[in-house]
Amino acid sequence: CRCNMGKKVNNIFFCLFAISWVAPTAYYGGSQECILSGIMSVNGKKVLHMDRNPYYGGESASITPLEDLYKRFNIPGAPPASMGRGRDWNVDLIPKFLMANGQLVKMLLFTEVTRYLDFKVTEGSFVYKGGKIYKVPSTEAEALASSLMGLFEKRRFRKFLVYVANFDENDPRTFEGVDPKKTAMREVYKKFDLGQDVIDFTGHALALYRTDDYLDQPCCETINRIKLYSESLARYGKSPYLYPLYGLGELPQGFARLSAIYGGTYMLNKPIEEIIVQNGKVIGVKSEGEIARCKQLICDPSYVKDRVEKVGQVIRVICILSHPIKNTSDANSCQIIIPQNQVNRKSDIYVCMISSAHNVAAQGKYIAIASTTVETKEPEKEIRPALELLEPIEQKFVSISDLLVPKDLGTDSQIFISRTYDATTHFETTCDDIKDIYKRMTGSEFDFEEMKKAPDDFCPAK
Ligand SMILES: *[C@@H]1O[C@H](CO)[C@@H](O)[C@H](O)[C@H]1NC(C)=O
């Protein structure tokens, strides 16, 4: 469709670019840009979404067939016959889970993209302690049954969970002497007399912090994050996480369909020659000699290398297994968090595992992806504690990517740049980025309270 090119369609006219990845065949991927173009379309904006790739999304594509994954990682030879049919595979380059009560699910409900997708509940959430993995306890009953803690610790942790469950930041009667905006989380742990191991899994496996910086910050956000975890878990039982059947590539396709319903235009395979800036402000984009005019532009870092800076690196190792991960009660999907303290690091290591149960692997196969923020010159050594949990590994695919962030907020240029995906295995930080871009673009908060649909009509597959 070339209908919008070269014409100024309306007074507000967005261009969105997806993330680039040099790819020979068509895959689909998920990205902040796809989600934002859907949300902006629903909000009545005119959206033109251009992508230099022949597929939606990019860095977070799901690769199919399996042969293409081997090619992309330069693994010599074809996949062995034991891998089954290549077409049965949809391997996410950046796997992530959705929190059942989290921000992406709310965005999906708001935009009604849920109607294009089927989800399954992830079977377990585990945490690493002293070389072993344990189920993350997050309810009173689970805390009492867990072998992660001693008896007295359990009682104290249970008290803490009850406190968190009752906590309401708008009701001082629930504070019990804590000031949510002032008291540091460290002090709250002290109040409940929790030990270091419990603090480790609470901060990293329930509140999902990647470092320990939160300990000295006001406790309100941490308490709310633990509530989000418990409420997400309460929703479907086994774990707080959901994953779409056929892989994450289903998400941007859903948002593309949505955008189209609301009049948005998607163009794939559209090379971008120039972003045209006048007096420091974007006025359009040049592609194949034509100019699309716009007042605001959203894009990923790969389109604007001079406007972003590198803040670190992430290592990801995709592992194909023929067995469930040990000591996870044969879960067909799970997350394992290795808190930094447990392996003498500054940032956590994450493992995200899915399988044929999600139509992303051949029968009897499992895909486990380990990731972490790179801290040394030997990232493969850093990630080893995670890989040891996965052995024997049939095939490994290793990648190291730069973490890029915009140098400015885009207020002057009206060019809004997303951040590259971090090492976390859930969408919460991605959604923070989406909300942040939304606020910078519109001047108002992305307000979940205004969302039309009640979450109750959303039901994952059994
Ligand atoms: C798995 O469980 C076995 C038996 O309880 C134990 O010996 C082993 O250390 C555990 N391994 C991990 C990685 O948790």
PDBQT file of the ligand as one rigid body, heavy atoms in Angstrom, charges set to zero:
ROOT
HETATM    1  C1  LIG A 501      18.046 -31.385  42.304  1.00  0.00    +0.000 C 
HETATM    2  O1  LIG A 501      17.521 -32.258  43.309  1.00  0.00    +0.000 OA
HETATM    3  C2  LIG A 501      18.461 -33.201  43.773  1.00  0.00    +0.000 C 
HETATM    4  C3  LIG A 501      17.711 -34.122  44.742  1.00  0.00    +0.000 C 
HETATM    5  O2  LIG A 501      17.047 -33.385  45.736  1.00  0.00    +0.000 OA
HETATM    6  C4  LIG A 501      19.641 -32.482  44.442  1.00  0.00    +0.000 C 
HETATM    7  O3  LIG A 501      20.589 -33.415  44.888  1.00  0.00    +0.000 OA
HETATM    8  C5  LIG A 501      20.268 -31.546  43.418  1.00  0.00    +0.000 C 
HETATM    9  O4  LIG A 501      21.284 -30.783  44.026  1.00  0.00    +0.000 OA
HETATM   10  C6  LIG A 501      19.232 -30.602  42.837  1.00  0.00    +0.000 C 
HETATM   11  N1  LIG A 501      19.826 -29.805  41.798  1.00  0.00    +0.000 N 
HETATM   12  C7  LIG A 501      19.474 -28.533  41.562  1.00  0.00    +0.000 C 
HETATM   13  C8  LIG A 501      20.198 -27.820  40.490  1.00  0.00    +0.000 C 
HETATM   14  O5  LIG A 501      18.600 -27.969  42.176  1.00  0.00    +0.000 OA
ENDROOT
TORSDOF 0
